[in-house]
């Protein structure tokens, strides 16, 4: 399970960087890379969202360990 959480954390960090680029530069790299492939971009957003939900478990694991 720890490996899954680390992978999810990496995807979440990548997603945060993408959102930072959108906010700072009004540039969406996902749309730039997958212009004509809307479904692939949508799948990427779904994966990042699921990874964010998995990372909620990291928060609760940290709280339970104290």
N, C-alpha and C positions, 0 to 999 in steps of 0.2 A: 504493500500500500504506500510505503514511503516513496518508492520510485514514481508511482502515479502522481503523487502530490508534487514532487519536484518537476515532473514534466508539465503538470498543470500550472505550476508557478512560472515556468519559463514562458508558456503561452500567454499567461496573464500579463507578464511584464512586457512582452511584445505588443499585446493589445493596448497596454497603457502608453507605450511609445507611439503607436499609431494614433491614438486619441490626442496625445500631446502635439503631434505634427499637425493634426487637423485643427486643433485650437490655436496653435502659435502661427502656423504658416498657411492655413486653409488648404492643405494638401493631403489628400487621402491616397496613400501609397497602395492600398488594396485595390481601389478603383483604377489607379494608374496601371497596375500590373495585370488586372483581369478586366479590362474594359468591356469586351464583348462576352465575357463569361460570367454573367450576373449570378448564376447559380453557384459557381465556385466561390465567389466573394461572399455570398450568403452563408455557405457552409463554413467558411473560415470564421465569420462573425459568430455563428452558432457554437463552433468549437471553443472559441475564446470565452463565450458566455458560460458554457458548461465548465470550463476550467476555472473561471471565477467562482462558480458555485462549489467546486471541489475544494478551492482554497479556503472557503469558510470553515472547513474541517480543520485546517491548520490553526485558525484562530481559537477554536474550541479545544484543540489538543494542547495548545500553549496554556490556556486558562486551567485546564484539568491537571496539568503537571505541577502546578504550584501548590 
